Amino acid sequence: MEAVGRVVGLALILGFIGVSCGGDNENSQGSSFRAVGIFQGTVEQDKCTAPVADKAIADQSIALSLNDSSVDEGYPNASSGFFLCRAYIWLENNLVNQSIVVDRIDFDYEIPGARINIPASASLVGFRISPENAPDTVVNPFGQVNIYIGHLEGELVPASLVLFLRQNQPSLPALPYNMLIHITVRGRTDSGDLLVSNEIRYSIQWTP
């Protein structure tokens, strides 16, 4: 389990924004609440098998056609058939004796060369991640007791952002261009302390 964490860290973690259990401010610990990265599952017979801890495949970027109907409902959009198994977020609770209830995932967007600001978005969620020392009898479908792997269906790039990019093309670089997504996650411990994860990133190349 530790070996998997080290491999993923080398491949995907772009730096930590540290947090602690001492109030509502970030600090330099950087390990209590960890966003490991974005991953993809496997597709067999047109069905998606969600990633688990020992079989997760890195998913760091994708090229998408901005004006194609496949992104009308945002990305990822499993119903389109094209993105069935893309964009799963992996979160990890490294606290002892304290669960984390995750309540929000924040997305900030950066397009180099854009002449306008790109609106941020947030996904309001509600799920619990068990502590690192939770007993093995706790059932967890993700392969480790203290992790959560969830699909960002229509959230990594919401439909409203796709529409914004289409409507504001004169203020954006000529296609193709790159868009960088900065992702952080917020949660509270059992004792009520706010934790904000390190930042992870995802890259989309928008094509004509």
C-alpha positions as CSV (number, residue, x, y, z in Angstrom):
1,M,0.0,0.0,0.0
2,E,2.9,2.4,0.8
3,A,4.6,1.5,-2.5
4,V,1.4,2.4,-4.4
5,G,1.3,5.8,-2.6
6,R,4.9,6.5,-3.5
7,V,4.4,5.7,-7.2
8,V,1.3,7.8,-7.5
9,G,3.0,10.6,-5.7
10,L,5.9,10.7,-8.1
11,A,3.6,10.7,-11.1
12,L,0.9,13.0,-10.1
13,I,1.4,15.1,-7.1
14,L,2.4,18.6,-8.1
15,G,2.9,20.0,-4.7
16,F,1.0,20.3,-1.4
17,I,-1.0,23.1,0.1
18,G,-0.7,21.9,3.7
19,V,-3.5,21.8,6.3
20,S,-4.0,20.8,9.9
21,C,-6.7,20.1,12.4
22,G,-6.2,23.5,14.2
23,G,-9.1,25.7,13.1
24,D,-10.1,27.0,9.7
25,N,-6.6,27.9,8.2
26,E,-4.3,26.1,6.0
27,N,-0.8,25.2,7.3
28,S,2.3,23.5,6.2
29,Q,1.7,19.9,7.2
30,G,0.5,18.8,3.8
31,S,-0.4,15.3,4.6
32,S,-3.6,15.1,6.7
33,F,-6.0,15.4,3.8
34,R,-4.5,14.4,0.5
35,A,-5.8,14.8,-3.1
36,V,-3.7,12.1,-4.8
37,G,-4.7,12.9,-8.4
38,I,-7.2,12.2,-11.3
39,F,-7.5,8.6,-12.6
40,Q,-9.4,6.5,-15.1
41,G,-10.9,3.1,-14.8
42,T,-11.1,0.3,-17.4
43,V,-13.7,-0.3,-20.0
44,E,-14.8,-3.9,-20.8
45,Q,-17.8,-4.7,-23.0
46,D,-18.9,-1.0,-23.0
47,K,-19.0,-1.0,-19.2
48,C,-16.8,0.9,-16.9
49,T,-14.9,-0.6,-13.9
50,A,-14.1,2.2,-11.5
51,P,-10.5,2.4,-10.4
52,V,-9.3,1.0,-7.1
53,A,-6.1,1.7,-5.2
54,D,-3.9,-1.1,-6.7
55,K,-5.2,-0.7,-10.3
56,A,-5.7,3.0,-10.8
57,I,-4.5,4.4,-14.2
58,A,-3.3,8.0,-14.2
59,D,-5.5,10.5,-16.1
60,Q,-3.8,13.8,-16.3
61,S,-5.0,15.4,-19.6
62,I,-7.3,15.0,-22.6
63,A,-7.9,16.7,-25.9
64,L,-11.6,17.7,-26.5
65,S,-13.4,19.4,-29.4
66,L,-14.9,22.6,-28.0
67,N,-17.7,22.7,-30.6
68,D,-18.6,19.0,-30.5
69,S,-21.9,17.9,-29.0
70,S,-20.2,15.3,-26.9
71,V,-19.2,18.1,-24.4
72,D,-22.6,19.8,-24.4
73,E,-23.3,18.4,-20.9
74,G,-19.8,19.0,-19.6
75,Y,-16.8,16.7,-19.0
76,P,-16.7,14.0,-18.1
77,N,-20.1,12.9,-19.3
78,A,-20.5,9.1,-19.2
79,S,-23.8,9.2,-21.0
80,S,-22.0,10.4,-24.2
81,G,-20.1,7.1,-24.4
82,F,-16.8,8.9,-25.1
83,F,-15.7,9.6,-21.5
84,L,-17.1,6.5,-19.8
85,C,-14.2,5.9,-17.5
86,R,-12.3,9.2,-17.3
87,A,-11.8,11.8,-14.5
88,Y,-12.1,9.9,-11.2
89,I,-10.7,11.9,-8.2
90,W,-8.7,10.0,-5.5
91,L,-8.8,11.5,-2.0
92,E,-7.0,10.1,1.1
93,N,-7.5,10.7,4.8
94,N,-4.2,10.3,6.7
95,L,-5.6,11.2,10.1
96,V,-5.6,8.8,13.0
97,N,-8.9,8.3,14.8
98,Q,-10.8,11.0,12.8
99,S,-12.9,10.7,9.8
100,I,-13.2,13.5,7.2
101,V,-16.6,14.5,5.8
102,V,-15.9,16.1,2.4
103,D,-18.4,18.8,1.5
104,R,-16.9,20.7,-1.5
105,I,-14.6,20.3,-4.5
106,D,-13.3,23.6,-6.0
107,F,-12.2,24.0,-9.6
108,D,-10.3,27.1,-10.9
109,Y,-9.5,27.5,-14.6
110,E,-6.5,29.0,-16.3
111,I,-6.1,29.6,-20.0
112,P,-2.8,31.2,-21.0
113,G,-3.3,34.1,-23.3
114,A,-7.0,34.6,-22.5
115,R,-8.1,38.3,-22.3
116,I,-10.9,37.5,-19.9
117,N,-11.2,35.7,-16.5
118,I,-12.5,32.2,-16.6
119,P,-15.2,31.6,-14.0
120,A,-14.5,29.1,-11.3
121,S,-16.9,26.4,-10.3
122,A,-17.5,24.2,-7.2
123,S,-19.2,20.9,-6.6
124,L,-21.1,20.5,-3.4
125,V,-20.7,16.9,-2.1
126,G,-21.2,14.9,1.0
127,F,-19.3,11.8,1.7
128,R,-17.1,10.4,4.6
129,I,-13.6,9.1,4.4
130,S,-12.5,6.8,7.2
131,P,-9.3,7.4,9.3
132,E,-6.1,5.8,8.4
133,N,-6.3,3.4,11.3
134,A,-9.9,2.3,10.8
135,P,-10.3,-1.5,11.3
136,D,-10.0,-3.7,8.2
137,T,-13.5,-4.8,8.8
138,V,-14.7,-1.5,7.5
139,V,-16.0,-2.2,3.9
140,N,-14.4,0.1,1.3
141,P,-14.9,-0.7,-2.4
142,F,-11.8,1.5,-3.3
143,G,-9.2,-0.9,-2.0
144,Q,-7.9,1.0,1.1
145,V,-9.9,1.8,4.1
146,N,-8.9,5.5,4.2
147,I,-9.4,6.5,0.5
148,Y,-12.3,7.7,-1.7
149,I,-12.3,7.4,-5.5
150,G,-15.3,9.2,-7.1
151,H,-16.4,10.2,-10.6
152,L,-16.4,13.9,-11.4
153,E,-19.5,13.5,-13.7
154,G,-20.1,16.8,-15.4
155,E,-18.1,18.6,-12.8
156,L,-14.5,18.9,-14.0
157,V,-15.8,21.1,-16.8
158,P,-19.4,21.9,-16.2
159,A,-21.8,22.5,-19.1
160,S,-22.0,26.2,-18.1
161,L,-18.2,26.6,-18.7
162,V,-18.4,24.9,-22.1
163,L,-21.1,27.4,-23.1
164,F,-19.0,30.3,-21.7
165,L,-15.9,29.2,-23.7
166,R,-18.0,28.9,-26.9
167,Q,-19.6,32.3,-26.4
168,N,-16.4,34.1,-25.7
169,Q,-14.1,32.7,-28.3
170,P,-13.0,36.1,-29.6
171,S,-11.5,36.8,-26.1
172,L,-9.7,33.5,-26.0
173,P,-6.7,32.2,-27.9
174,A,-7.3,30.7,-31.3
175,L,-8.1,27.0,-31.2
176,P,-6.4,24.7,-30.3
177,Y,-5.4,26.1,-26.8
178,N,-4.7,24.6,-23.4
179,M,-6.8,25.0,-20.3
180,L,-5.3,24.1,-16.9
181,I,-7.7,23.1,-14.1
182,H,-6.6,23.7,-10.5
183,I,-8.5,21.4,-8.1
184,T,-8.7,21.5,-4.3
185,V,-11.1,19.7,-1.9
186,R,-12.6,20.8,1.4
187,G,-13.7,18.7,4.3
188,R,-14.3,18.7,8.1
189,T,-13.0,16.3,10.7
190,D,-15.1,14.6,13.3
191,S,-14.0,17.3,15.8
192,G,-15.2,20.0,13.3
193,D,-11.9,21.3,12.0
194,L,-11.7,22.5,8.4
195,L,-9.2,20.8,6.1
196,V,-8.3,21.9,2.6
197,S,-6.4,19.4,0.4
198,N,-3.3,20.0,-1.6
199,E,-3.9,21.2,-5.1
200,I,-3.9,18.8,-8.1
201,R,-4.1,19.7,-11.7
202,Y,-5.7,18.5,-14.9
203,S,-5.0,19.7,-18.5
204,I,-7.5,20.0,-21.4
205,Q,-6.5,20.9,-24.9
206,W,-9.5,22.4,-26.6
207,T,-9.5,21.7,-30.3
208,P,-11.8,23.0,-33.1
